[in-house]
């Protein structure tokens, strides 16, 4: 028998980097999450084999993913190391005509779908998961769902990783982002 559950977070999670478990568990969301997963004593009691983050496909959604990953990496790294944590890719666009609906995960896919459906199909840009109907969302969490595993290389030092991305080194992190920033047009050109 397969069991699935949905745990909805309210708002952005706490940035728990550098905090103790005691302090983090005073946050109701994280306290309830670890109880729901049954992971306080280790991942052997994990109630669900896969933990899947489903967030909006925008900057706020990425931030929420980062905050959730920080929680798991800081307090339950074995869940990540043993392949239990995933990110659900959610579509940015829906392109449809009366015969067909195509969900697109980037601008290139949207352009291809528009070309395929021709004659000015209806295009919707999803601003968040709340705009996707339950019936539509069911398609994204079926056997064909697009999951990206959260993985760590064996040589990854978790504390250094968290310190860099979640610590107080704002100037170095900002320099890294600026040096590695890619515009959507750059990404399209790379694929061509």
N, CA, C and O atoms as a DFTB+ gen file, in Angstrom:
768 C
 N C O
     1  1       0.836      -1.183       0.000
     2  2       0.000       0.000       0.000
     3  2       0.883       1.248       0.000
     4  3       1.846       1.327       0.762
     5  1       0.565       2.202      -0.833
     6  2       1.320       3.443      -0.889
     7  2       0.586       4.513      -0.102
     8  3      -0.635       4.641      -0.192
     9  1       1.343       5.281       0.670
    10  2       0.758       6.337       1.482
    11  2       1.411       7.657       1.119
    12  3       2.633       7.760       1.022
    13  1       0.579       8.655       0.921
    14  2       1.074       9.997       0.650
    15  2       0.394      10.951       1.606
    16  3      -0.713      10.694       2.078
    17  1       1.055      12.036       1.884
    18  2       0.470      13.075       2.736
    19  2       0.953      14.419       2.239
    20  3       2.011      14.519       1.618
    21  1       0.184      15.440       2.510
    22  2       0.568      16.798       2.173
    23  2       0.684      17.574       3.476
    24  3      -0.226      17.565       4.305
    25  1       1.804      18.238       3.638
    26  2       2.015      19.082       4.810
    27  2       2.157      20.514       4.293
    28  3       3.164      20.856       3.674
    29  1       1.167      21.331       4.542
    30  2       1.196      22.713       4.052
    31  2       1.853      23.621       5.075
    32  3       1.487      23.625       6.251
    33  1       2.814      24.378       4.616
    34  2       3.458      25.368       5.478
    35  2       2.719      26.690       5.360
    36  3       2.199      27.036       4.300
    37  1       2.681      27.409       6.450
    38  2       2.077      28.747       6.419
    39  2       3.203      29.772       6.337
    40  3       4.001      29.909       7.264
    41  1       3.256      30.476       5.238
    42  2       4.278      31.513       5.075
    43  2       5.655      30.927       4.868
    44  3       5.821      29.727       4.649
    45  1       6.640      31.808       4.943
    46  2       8.027      31.373       4.783
    47  2       8.507      30.731       6.076
    48  3       8.242      31.238       7.166
    49  1       9.221      29.606       5.948
    50  2       9.760      28.961       7.146
    51  2      10.856      29.808       7.792
    52  3      11.417      30.713       7.175
    53  1      11.131      29.496       9.008
    54  2      12.198      30.120       9.783
    55  2      13.554      29.778       9.170
    56  3      13.778      28.637       8.766
    57  1      14.459      30.753       9.096
    58  2      15.841      30.450       8.724
    59  2      16.493      29.876       9.972
    60  3      16.807      30.615      10.905
    61  1      16.696      28.580       9.997
    62  2      17.168      27.920      11.206
    63  2      18.685      27.768      11.239
    64  3      19.218      27.110      12.133
    65  1      19.386      28.366      10.278
    66  2      20.838      28.225      10.282
    67  2      21.423      28.802      11.566
    68  3      21.132      29.938      11.943
    69  1      22.244      28.010      12.222
    70  2      22.929      28.448      13.436
    71  2      22.080      28.375      14.692
    72  3      22.567      28.680      15.781
    73  1      20.823      27.976      14.566
    74  2      19.956      27.862      15.737
    75  2      20.008      26.437      16.281
    76  3      20.373      25.506      15.562
    77  1      19.650      26.272      17.528
    78  2      19.582      24.939      18.111
    79  2      18.237      24.307      17.780
    80  3      17.285      24.999      17.419
    81  1      18.171      22.977      17.909
    82  2      16.900      22.283      17.679
    83  2      15.841      22.799      18.636
    84  3      14.680      22.958      18.260
    85  1      16.239      23.056      19.861
    86  2      15.279      23.534      20.861
    87  2      14.612      24.827      20.382
    88  3      13.392      24.965      20.457
    89  1      15.407      25.757      19.896
    90  2      14.871      27.032      19.407
    91  2      14.021      26.812      18.156
    92  3      12.948      27.400      18.016
    93  1      14.506      25.964      17.249
    94  2      13.780      25.713      15.997
    95  2      12.441      25.048      16.280
    96  3      11.447      25.352      15.620
    97  1      12.404      24.149      17.248
    98  2      11.151      23.453      17.555
    99  2      10.149      24.342      18.277
   100  3       8.992      23.957      18.444
   101  1      10.567      25.499      18.697
   102  2       9.603      26.475      19.214
   103  2       8.788      27.058      18.059
   104  3       7.720      27.634      18.263
   105  1       9.313      26.898      16.847
   106  2       8.583      27.273      15.643
   107  2       7.594      26.142      15.353
   108  3       7.994      25.009      15.084
   109  1       6.325      26.458      15.408
   110  2       5.283      25.435      15.287
   111  2       5.383      24.647      13.984
   112  3       5.184      23.432      13.979
   113  1       5.686      25.325      12.882
   114  2       5.737      24.650      11.586
   115  2       6.795      23.544      11.570
   116  3       6.508      22.419      11.159
   117  1       8.014      23.856      12.012
   118  2       9.080      22.855      11.992
   119  2       8.836      21.766      13.030
   120  3       9.162      20.603      12.791
   121  1       8.281      22.120      14.154
   122  2       7.972      21.123      15.175
   123  2       6.947      20.128      14.641
   124  3       7.114      18.918      14.794
   125  1       5.889      20.637      14.016
   126  2       4.867      19.751      13.450
   127  2       5.423      18.918      12.291
   128  3       5.074      17.747      12.141
   129  1       6.282      19.519      11.478
   130  2       6.867      18.811      10.342
   131  2       7.687      17.613      10.805
   132  3       7.520      16.512      10.280
   133  1       8.564      17.809      11.775
   134  2       9.390      16.681      12.214
   135  2       8.545      15.609      12.883
   136  3       8.862      14.424      12.779
   137  1       7.464      16.005      13.573
   138  2       6.554      15.011      14.166
   139  2       5.826      14.236      13.070
   140  3       5.703      13.014      13.150
   141  1       5.344      14.943      12.046
   142  2       4.615      14.290      10.957
   143  2       5.494      13.275      10.226
   144  3       5.019      12.219       9.809
   145  1       6.777      13.603      10.077
   146  2       7.703      12.704       9.393
   147  2       8.258      11.615      10.308
   148  3       8.777      10.604       9.835
   149  1       8.145      11.827      11.631
   150  2       8.671      10.894      12.634
   151  2      10.191      10.735      12.499
   152  3      10.706       9.619      12.425
   153  1      10.892      11.861      12.470
   154  2      12.335      11.823      12.235
   155  2      13.167      12.303      13.422
   156  3      14.392      12.370      13.314
   157  1      12.552      12.632      14.531
   158  2      13.303      13.177      15.669
   159  2      14.385      12.206      16.148
   160  3      15.477      12.634      16.522
   161  1      14.092      10.920      16.139
   162  2      15.060       9.926      16.621
   163  2      15.946       9.382      15.500
   164  3      16.701       8.435      15.719
   165  1      15.865       9.954      14.328
   166  2      16.644       9.475      13.193
   167  2      15.725       9.114      12.047
   168  3      14.509       9.025      12.216
   169  1      16.313       8.906      10.875
   170  2      15.479       8.705       9.692
   171  2      14.965       7.270       9.560
   172  3      14.196       6.986       8.641
   173  1      15.362       6.368      10.439
   174  2      14.887       4.984      10.365
   175  2      13.375       4.894      10.567
   176  3      12.741       3.978      10.042
   177  1      12.786       5.824      11.317
   178  2      11.343       5.812      11.555
   179  2      10.552       6.650      10.561
   180  3       9.358       6.879      10.756
   181  1      11.198       7.104       9.510
   182  2      10.570       7.973       8.513
   183  2       9.251       7.377       8.018
   184  3       9.216       6.247       7.530
   185  1       8.181       8.136       8.146
   186  2       6.852       7.645       7.756
   187  2       6.651       7.590       6.242
   188  3       5.866       6.776       5.756
   189  1       7.338       8.430       5.503
   190  2       7.172       8.507       4.050
   191  2       8.556       8.420       3.427
   192  3       9.480       9.103       3.869
   193  1       8.705       7.591       2.412
   194  2      10.014       7.375       1.820
   195  2      10.566       8.623       1.137
   196  3      11.772       8.868       1.162
   197  1       9.682       9.409       0.527
   198  2      10.115      10.603      -0.192
   199  2       9.515      11.851       0.428
   200  3       8.314      11.923       0.688
   201  1      10.365      12.820       0.656
   202  2       9.938      14.137       1.117
   203  2      10.085      15.051      -0.092
   204  3      11.190      15.243      -0.599
   205  1       8.978      15.611      -0.550
   206  2       8.978      16.393      -1.787
   207  2       8.573      17.828      -1.478
   208  3       7.497      18.071      -0.930
   209  1       9.436      18.777      -1.830
   210  2       9.108      20.194      -1.679
   211  2       8.346      20.626      -2.926
   212  3       8.852      20.500      -4.042
   213  1       7.148      21.128      -2.740
   214  2       6.366      21.666      -3.850
   215  2       6.161      23.144      -3.565
   216  3       5.336      23.518      -2.731
   217  1       6.914      23.977      -4.260
   218  2       6.826      25.421      -4.054
   219  2       6.552      26.097      -5.390
   220  3       6.675      25.488      -6.453
   221  1       6.182      27.353      -5.312
   222  2       5.999      28.129      -6.535
   223  2       7.316      28.164      -7.306
   224  3       8.395      28.071      -6.720
   225  1       7.213      28.297      -8.609
   226  2       8.394      28.318      -9.477
   227  2       8.899      29.751      -9.655
   228  3       9.251      30.156     -10.763
   229  1       8.934      30.514      -8.562
   230  2       9.418      31.889      -8.629
   231  2      10.473      32.100      -7.544
   232  3      10.863      31.155      -6.859
   233  1      10.927      33.330      -7.395
   234  2      11.995      33.638      -6.446
   235  2      11.581      33.313      -5.012
   236  3      12.379      32.770      -4.248
   237  1      10.346      33.638      -4.641
   238  2       9.887      33.313      -3.285
   239  2       9.861      31.804      -3.058
   240  3      10.228      31.323      -1.986
   241  1       9.425      31.060      -4.077
   242  2       9.424      29.603      -3.973
   243  2      10.823      29.040      -3.804
   244  3      11.041      28.107      -3.031
   245  1      11.773      29.618      -4.538
   246  2      13.174      29.181      -4.411
   247  2      13.692      29.470      -2.999
   248  3      14.428      28.667      -2.426
   249  1      13.309      30.607      -2.452
   250  2      13.736      30.961      -1.101
   251  2      13.164      29.974      -0.082
   252  3      13.866      29.550       0.836
   253  1      11.901      29.612      -0.244
   254  2      11.284      28.643       0.658
   255  2      12.002      27.300       0.557
   256  3      12.241      26.650       1.575
   257  1      12.347      26.878      -0.655
   258  2      13.107      25.626      -0.825
   259  2      14.423      25.690      -0.063
   260  3      14.802      24.747       0.632
   261  1      15.108      26.810      -0.203
   262  2      16.393      26.980       0.466
   263  2      16.237      26.906       1.984
   264  3      17.060      26.291       2.663
   265  1      15.200      27.521       2.512
   266  2      14.959      27.481       3.955
   267  2      14.631      26.062       4.419
   268  3      15.082      25.640       5.484
   269  1      13.859      25.331       3.636
   270  2      13.552      23.940       3.982
   271  2      14.801      23.062       3.902
   272  3      15.038      22.224       4.772
   273  1      15.594      23.262       2.854
   274  2      16.836      22.487       2.736
   275  2      17.768      22.778       3.903
   276  3      18.452      21.879       4.392
   277  1      17.797      24.024       4.350
   278  2      18.630      24.378       5.498
   279  2      18.200      23.586       6.722
   280  3      19.044      23.054       7.444
   281  1      16.900      23.501       6.962
   282  2      16.378      22.726       8.094
   283  2      16.832      21.272       8.020
   284  3      17.361      20.730       8.991
   285  1      16.623      20.642       6.860
   286  2      16.978      19.230       6.739
   287  2      18.485      19.014       6.776
   288  3      18.950      18.069       7.412
   289  1      19.259      19.864       6.112
   290  2      20.715      19.690       6.117
   291  2      21.312      19.931       7.496
   292  3      22.265      19.257       7.888
   293  1      20.765      20.878       8.226
   294  2      21.326      21.188       9.539
   295  2      20.977      20.130      10.584
   296  3      21.823      19.751      11.393
   297  1      19.736      19.656      10.568
   298  2      19.301      18.762      11.633
   299  2      19.105      17.308      11.209
   300  3      19.181      16.413      12.051
   301  1      18.860      17.056       9.942
   302  2      18.593      15.691       9.469
   303  2      19.336      15.412       8.158
   304  3      18.714      15.029       7.167
   305  1      20.660      15.600       8.144
   306  2      21.404      15.440       6.886
   307  2      21.329      14.026       6.310
   308  3      21.464      13.852       5.099
   309  1      21.116      13.014       7.152
   310  2      21.039      11.646       6.638
   311  2      19.855      11.447       5.703
   312  3      19.904      10.595       4.816
   313  1      18.789      12.225       5.890
   314  2      17.653      12.142       4.961
   315  2      18.086      12.546       3.548
   316  3      17.692      11.922       2.562
   317  1      18.898      13.594       3.470
   318  2      19.392      14.056       2.169
   319  2      20.428      13.073       1.630
   320  3      20.365      12.673       0.468
   321  1      21.376      12.689       2.473
   322  2      22.451      11.782       2.047
   323  2      21.914      10.449       1.541
   324  3      22.522       9.819       0.675
   325  1      20.781      10.021       2.076
   326  2      20.214       8.720       1.703
   327  2      19.085       8.829       0.681
   328  3      18.319       7.883       0.498
   329  1      18.979       9.983       0.011
   330  2      18.088      10.128      -1.131
   331  2      16.606      10.213      -0.833
   332  3      15.794       9.722      -1.616
   333  1      16.234      10.823       0.279
   334  2      14.820      10.943       0.637
   335  2      14.208      12.311       0.331
   336  3      12.999      12.484       0.483
   337  1      15.018      13.289      -0.097
   338  2      14.513      14.661      -0.272
   339  2      14.550      15.048      -1.753
   340  3      15.560      14.880      -2.437
   341  1      13.412      15.574      -2.223
   342  2      13.250      15.922      -3.637
   343  2      12.573      17.278      -3.776
   344  3      11.939      17.778      -2.847
   345  1      12.725      17.853      -4.954
   346  2      12.025      19.089      -5.303
   347  2      11.117      18.777      -6.484
   348  3      11.563      18.239      -7.497
   349  1       9.840      19.118      -6.345
   350  2       8.884      18.944      -7.430
   351  2       9.004      20.127      -8.376
   352  3       8.858      21.279      -7.965
   353  1       9.271      19.841      -9.638
   354  2       9.284      20.903     -10.635
   355  2       7.834      21.219     -10.987
   356  3       7.070      20.332     -11.367
   357  1       7.473      22.462     -10.859
   358  2       6.110      22.874     -11.182
   359  2       6.155      23.773     -12.415
   360  3       7.124      24.506     -12.615
   361  1       5.115      23.719     -13.238
   362  2       5.150      24.472     -14.498
   363  2       4.991      25.974     -14.281
   364  3       4.344      26.430     -13.338
   365  1       5.603      26.715     -15.189
   366  2       5.442      28.168     -15.201
   367  2       4.294      28.593     -16.103
   368  3       3.667      29.627     -15.874
   369  1       4.020      27.787     -17.135
   370  2       3.020      28.173     -18.130
   371  2       2.095      27.007     -18.473
   372  3       2.460      25.837     -18.365
   373  1       0.893      27.371     -18.888
   374  2      -0.045      26.427     -19.489
   375  2      -0.404      27.020     -20.853
   376  3      -0.871      28.156     -20.945
   377  1      -0.178      26.236     -21.908
   378  2      -0.514      26.664     -23.266
   379  2      -1.559      25.669     -23.761
   380  3      -1.338      24.458     -23.725
   381  1      -2.706      26.186     -24.228
   382  2      -3.759      25.259     -24.648
   383  2      -4.632      25.843     -25.752
   384  3      -4.767      27.054     -25.927
   385  1      -5.208      24.902     -26.477
   386  2      -6.285      25.228     -27.398
   387  2      -7.429      24.282     -27.038
   388  3      -7.381      23.651     -25.982
   389  1      -8.438      24.165     -27.869
   390  2      -9.595      23.328     -27.513
   391  2      -9.274      21.836     -27.526
   392  3      -9.995      21.045     -26.918
   393  1      -8.208      21.445     -28.207
   394  2      -7.879      20.023     -28.327
   395  2      -6.792      19.554     -27.352
   396  3      -6.784      18.392     -26.947
   397  1      -5.889      20.442     -26.979
   398  2      -4.710      19.994     -26.226
   399  2      -4.245      21.047     -25.233
   400  3      -4.375      22.250     -25.461
   401  1      -3.694      20.557     -24.116
   402  2      -3.086      21.420     -23.104
   403  2      -1.652      20.959     -22.894
   404  3      -1.393      19.769     -22.719
   405  1      -0.723      21.906     -22.914
   406  2       0.694      21.603     -22.699
   407  2       1.183      22.448     -21.535
   408  3       0.991      23.664     -21.519
   409  1       1.820      21.801     -20.557
   410  2       2.406      22.506     -19.416
   411  2       3.884      22.710     -19.698
   412  3       4.584      21.790     -20.120
   413  1       4.346      23.927     -19.460
   414  2       5.716      24.306     -19.817
   415  2       6.461      24.774     -18.573
   416  3       5.910      25.465     -17.717
   417  1       7.718      24.382     -18.498
   418  2       8.534      24.665     -17.321
   419  2       9.525      25.800     -17.532
   420  3      10.228      26.199     -16.604
   421  1       9.579      26.324     -18.765
   422  2      10.460      27.463     -19.053
   423  2       9.961      28.160     -20.323
   424  3       9.029      27.700     -20.983
   425  1      10.596      29.254     -20.636
   426  2      10.199      30.075     -21.784
   427  2      10.356      29.320     -23.101
   428  3       9.516      29.449     -23.992
   429  1      11.415      28.539     -23.230
   430  2      11.650      27.788     -24.466
   431  2      10.522      26.791     -24.719
   432  3      10.010      26.694     -25.834
   433  1      10.138      26.046     -23.671
   434  2       9.038      25.091     -23.822
   435  2       7.745      25.810     -24.186
   436  3       6.949      25.308     -24.980
   437  1       7.538      26.995     -23.598
   438  2       6.333      27.775     -23.913
   439  2       6.310      28.155     -25.399
   440  3       5.277      28.041     -26.058
   441  1       7.451      28.603     -25.915
   442  2       7.527      28.990     -27.327
   443  2       7.278      27.785     -28.240
   444  3       6.598      27.904     -29.259
   445  1       7.830      26.630     -27.868
   446  2       7.627      25.416     -28.665
   447  2       6.156      24.991     -28.643
   448  3       5.609      24.594     -29.672
   449  1       5.520      25.075     -27.475
   450  2       4.108      24.697     -27.344
   451  2       3.230      25.642     -28.153
   452  3       2.281      25.211     -28.808
   453  1       3.549      26.934     -28.106
   454  2       2.782      27.925     -28.859
   455  2       2.884      27.635     -30.353
   456  3       1.892      27.703     -31.079
   457  1       4.077      27.317     -30.795
   458  2       4.297      26.997     -32.211
   459  2       3.537      25.718     -32.586
   460  3       2.911      25.651     -33.644
   461  1       3.596      24.722     -31.723
   462  2       2.934      23.445     -31.994
   463  2       1.418      23.605     -32.089
   464  3       0.789      23.050     -32.989
   465  1       0.833      24.363     -31.164
   466  2      -0.625      24.507     -31.132
   467  2      -1.131      25.539     -32.128
   468  3      -2.301      25.519     -32.508
   469  1      -0.247      26.444     -32.554
   470  2      -0.590      27.418     -33.593
   471  2      -1.846      28.233     -33.321
   472  3      -2.519      28.032     -32.311
   473  1      -2.152      29.139     -34.212
   474  2      -3.374      29.939     -34.198
   475  2      -3.679      30.567     -32.835
   476  3      -4.804      30.473     -32.342
   477  1      -2.698      31.191     -32.245
   478  2      -2.849      31.945     -30.998
   479  2      -3.524      31.159     -29.870
   480  3      -4.651      31.475     -29.488
   481  1      -2.852      30.145     -29.339
   482  2      -3.435      29.403     -28.224
   483  2      -3.483      30.271     -26.958
   484  3      -2.774      31.272     -26.851
   485  1      -4.313      29.878     -26.026
   486  2      -4.405      30.576     -24.741
   487  2      -3.174      30.214     -23.906
   488  3      -2.863      29.037     -23.719
   489  1      -2.482      31.233     -23.409
   490  2      -1.296      31.003     -22.586
   491  2      -1.526      31.620     -21.209
   492  3      -1.912      32.782     -21.090
   493  1      -1.282      30.822     -20.176
   494  2      -1.414      31.283     -18.798
   495  2      -0.066      31.153     -18.117
   496  3       0.573      30.104     -18.195
   497  1       0.371      32.213     -17.449
   498  2       1.583      32.132     -16.637
   499  2       1.116      31.954     -15.207
   500  3       0.400      32.790     -14.658
   501  1       1.543      30.829     -14.608
   502  2       1.162      30.568     -13.229
   503  2       2.011      31.433     -12.310
   504  3       3.240      31.407     -12.381
   505  1       1.359      32.192     -11.457
   506  2       2.087      33.005     -10.491
   507  2       2.384      32.196      -9.238
   508  3       3.230      32.580      -8.430
   509  1       1.688      31.080      -9.078
   510  2       1.912      30.226      -7.924
   511  2       1.048      28.990      -7.983
   512  3       0.159      28.878      -8.827
   513  1       1.313      28.062      -7.083
   514  2       0.569      26.809      -7.064
   515  2      -0.908      27.036      -6.782
   516  3      -1.744      26.225      -7.181
   517  1      -1.237      28.115      -6.105
   518  2      -2.623      28.420      -5.791
   519  2      -3.460      28.685      -7.025
   520  3      -4.688      28.620      -6.962
   521  1      -2.821      28.981      -8.142
   522  2      -3.556      29.245      -9.389
   523  2      -3.815      27.974     -10.188
   524  3      -4.531      28.000     -11.189
   525  1      -3.236      26.870      -9.749
   526  2      -3.409      25.607     -10.461
   527  2      -4.551      24.853      -9.789
   528  3      -4.537      24.653      -8.575
   529  1      -5.527      24.441     -10.568
   530  2      -6.680      23.740      -9.990
   531  2      -6.235      22.393      -9.417
   532  3      -5.218      21.845      -9.843
   533  1      -6.993      21.856      -8.447
   534  2      -6.648      20.548      -7.884
   535  2      -6.550      19.453      -8.942
   536  3      -5.676      18.590      -8.862
   537  1      -7.443      19.485      -9.935
   538  2      -7.385      18.475     -11.002
   539  2      -6.090      18.594     -11.793
   540  3      -5.456      17.591     -12.124
   541  1      -5.705      19.831     -12.092
   542  2      -4.453      20.036     -12.824
   543  2      -3.261      19.613     -11.969
   544  3      -2.345      18.948     -12.452
   545  1      -3.284      20.006     -10.692
   546  2      -2.151      19.694      -9.819
   547  2      -1.966      18.185      -9.689
   548  3      -0.836      17.712      -9.560
   549  1      -3.051      17.428      -9.721
   550  2      -2.961      15.969      -9.639
   551  2      -2.079      15.405     -10.754
   552  3      -1.421      14.381     -10.569
   553  1      -2.065      16.073     -11.911
   554  2      -1.221      15.618     -13.025
   555  2       0.269      15.751     -12.694
   556  3       1.087      14.969     -13.179
   557  1       0.612      16.727     -11.881
   558  2       2.022      16.972     -11.576
   559  2       2.540      16.087     -10.460
   560  3       3.748      16.014     -10.236
   561  1       1.632      15.408      -9.750
   562  2       2.075      14.536      -8.660
   563  2       1.707      13.082      -8.939
   564  3       1.503      12.290      -8.018
   565  1       1.627      12.749     -10.214
   566  2       1.359      11.373     -10.623
   567  2       2.688      10.653     -10.838
   568  3       3.744      11.156     -10.452
   569  1       2.629       9.485     -11.451
   570  2       3.851       8.712     -11.706
   571  2       4.835       9.454     -12.607
   572  3       6.035       9.184     -12.559
   573  1       4.347      10.379     -13.422
   574  2       5.218      11.102     -14.351
   575  2       5.738      12.420     -13.797
   576  3       6.258      13.246     -14.547
   577  1       5.602      12.625     -12.483
   578  2       6.005      13.918     -11.935
   579  2       7.503      14.136     -12.112
   580  3       8.303      13.200     -12.102
   581  1       7.845      15.410     -12.273
   582  2       9.247      15.789     -12.467
   583  2       9.856      16.077     -11.093
   584  3       9.591      17.114     -10.485
   585  1      10.665      15.153     -10.627
   586  2      11.322      15.318      -9.328
   587  2      12.819      15.486      -9.520
   588  3      13.450      14.755     -10.284
   589  1      13.375      16.458      -8.816
   590  2      14.816      16.651      -8.790
   591  2      15.314      16.236      -7.407
   592  3      14.905      16.826      -6.407
   593  1      16.182      15.237      -7.333
   594  2      16.673      14.851      -6.010
   595  2      17.598      15.928      -5.444
   596  3      18.362      16.552      -6.180
   597  1      17.520      16.137      -4.147
   598  2      18.469      17.014      -3.459
   599  2      19.638      16.111      -3.106
   600  3      19.496      15.174      -2.320
   601  1      20.792      16.396      -3.689
   602  2      21.938      15.507      -3.525
   603  2      23.138      16.268      -2.974
   604  3      23.288      17.473      -3.173
   605  1      23.970      15.530      -2.285
   606  2      25.230      16.065      -1.777
   607  2      26.364      15.197      -2.306
   608  3      26.275      13.970      -2.293
   609  1      27.411      15.833      -2.762
   610  2      28.596      15.076      -3.143
   611  2      29.252      14.567      -1.867
   612  3      29.164      15.219      -0.826
   613  1      29.912      13.405      -1.934
   614  2      30.514      12.846      -0.719
   615  2      31.476      13.809      -0.016
   616  3      31.599      13.789       1.209
   617  1      32.149      14.644      -0.795
   618  2      33.122      15.569      -0.197
   619  2      32.493      16.857       0.335
   620  3      33.199      17.712       0.869
   621  1      31.179      17.006       0.196
   622  2      30.509      18.229       0.641
   623  2      30.575      18.354       2.156
   624  3      30.217      17.430       2.886
   625  1      31.030      19.491       2.609
   626  2      31.055      19.804       4.032
   627  2      29.798      20.632       4.320
   628  3      29.732      21.812       3.976
   629  1      28.814      20.010       4.945
   630  2      27.499      20.634       5.123
   631  2      27.581      21.959       5.867
   632  3      26.941      22.932       5.468
   633  1      28.357      22.009       6.935
   634  2      28.425      23.245       7.723
   635  2      28.975      24.402       6.884
   636  3      28.463      25.519       6.964
   637  1      30.011      24.144       6.083
   638  2      30.557      25.197       5.219
   639  2      29.542      25.613       4.158
   640  3      29.410      26.800       3.857
   641  1      28.834      24.653       3.597
   642  2      27.805      24.939       2.600
   643  2      26.725      25.843       3.186
   644  3      26.354      26.846       2.577
   645  1      26.225      25.491       4.362
   646  2      25.191      26.297       5.007
   647  2      25.720      27.671       5.416
   648  3      25.017      28.675       5.300
   649  1      26.939      27.705       5.887
   650  2      27.539      28.983       6.289
   651  2      27.606      29.928       5.093
   652  3      27.309      31.117       5.211
   653  1      28.000      29.382       3.932
   654  2      28.130      30.219       2.739
   655  2      26.777      30.747       2.274
   656  3      26.625      31.942       2.022
   657  1      25.788      29.848       2.159
   658  2      24.498      30.248       1.595
   659  2      23.533      30.875       2.599
   660  3      22.664      31.657       2.214
   661  1      23.675      30.543       3.871
   662  2      22.699      31.031       4.847
   663  2      23.332      31.892       5.937
   664  3      22.623      32.457       6.771
   665  1      24.647      31.995       5.936
   666  2      25.347      32.751       6.977
   667  2      25.360      34.244       6.713
   668  3      24.571      34.763       5.924
   669  1      26.258      34.911       7.380
   670  2      26.302      36.373       7.326
   671  2      27.373      36.896       6.374
   672  3      27.856      38.014       6.555
   673  1      27.749      36.122       5.377
   674  2      28.785      36.506       4.418
   675  2      28.184      37.190       3.195
   676  3      28.551      36.879       2.062
   677  1      27.287      38.097       3.419
   678  2      26.533      38.716       2.332
   679  2      27.406      39.225       1.178
   680  3      27.063      38.954       0.028
   681  1      28.505      39.941       1.410
   682  2      29.298      40.440       0.259
   683  2      29.837      39.326      -0.637
   684  3      29.754      39.435      -1.860
   685  1      30.399      38.232      -0.043
   686  2      30.919      37.160      -0.906
   687  2      29.814      36.438      -1.643
   688  3      29.977      36.067      -2.805
   689  1      28.688      36.234      -0.976
   690  2      27.557      35.570      -1.628
   691  2      27.026      36.457      -2.761
   692  3      26.705      35.961      -3.841
   693  1      26.936      37.752      -2.514
   694  2      26.459      38.682      -3.541
   695  2      27.413      38.682      -4.738
   696  3      26.961      38.674      -5.883
   697  1      28.725      38.692      -4.487
   698  2      29.697      38.630      -5.581
   699  2      29.523      37.348      -6.397
   700  3      29.567      37.382      -7.626
   701  1      29.324      36.215      -5.711
   702  2      29.124      34.934      -6.392
   703  2      27.889      34.995      -7.291
   704  3      27.934      34.562      -8.442
   705  1      26.798      35.527      -6.769
   706  2      25.554      35.609      -7.540
   707  2      25.748      36.484      -8.774
   708  3      25.327      36.119      -9.872
   709  1      26.376      37.623      -8.594
   710  2      26.579      38.545      -9.711
   711  2      27.476      37.911     -10.774
   712  3      27.208      38.045     -11.968
   713  1      28.541      37.221     -10.348
   714  2      29.456      36.586     -11.297
   715  2      28.800      35.448     -12.061
   716  3      29.175      35.174     -13.201
   717  1      27.828      34.782     -11.452
   718  2      27.199      33.614     -12.061
   719  2      25.784      33.873     -12.552
   720  3      25.077      32.944     -12.939
   721  1      25.375      35.126     -12.536
   722  2      24.026      35.487     -12.951
   723  2      23.831      35.212     -14.433
   724  3      24.667      35.579     -15.259
   725  1      22.739      34.576     -14.757
   726  2      22.404      34.310     -16.151
   727  2      21.040      34.914     -16.405
   728  3      20.105      34.721     -15.627
   729  1      20.936      35.631     -17.478
   730  2      19.651      36.175     -17.880
   731  2      18.931      35.120     -18.695
   732  3      19.561      34.260     -19.310
   733  1      17.621      35.187     -18.698
   734  2      16.834      34.212     -19.441
   735  2      17.286      34.149     -20.893
   736  3      17.323      33.068     -21.480
   737  1      17.631      35.291     -21.479
   738  2      18.083      35.309     -22.867
   739  2      19.395      34.537     -23.012
   740  3      19.584      33.829     -24.002
   741  1      20.308      34.663     -22.037
   742  2      21.570      33.920     -22.079
   743  2      21.297      32.419     -22.098
   744  3      21.942      31.677     -22.839
   745  1      20.335      31.971     -21.277
   746  2      20.028      30.554     -21.201
   747  2      19.429      30.043     -22.512
   748  3      19.721      28.923     -22.933
   749  1      18.603      30.849     -23.148
   750  2      18.009      30.466     -24.434
   751  2      19.121      30.345     -25.470
   752  3      19.140      29.391     -26.248
   753  1      20.045      31.300     -25.490
   754  2      21.137      31.284     -26.463
   755  2      22.040      30.069     -26.255
   756  3      22.542      29.503     -27.225
   757  1      22.257      29.653     -24.971
   758  2      23.097      28.503     -24.711
   759  2      22.499      27.224     -25.288
   760  3      23.233      26.341     -25.731
   761  1      21.163      27.120     -25.287
   762  2      20.508      25.922     -25.793
   763  2      20.558      25.840     -27.308
   764  3      20.464      24.751     -27.875
   765  1      20.705      26.987     -27.973
   766  2      20.698      27.016     -29.451
   767  2      22.004      26.552     -30.013
   768  3      22.172      26.513     -31.232
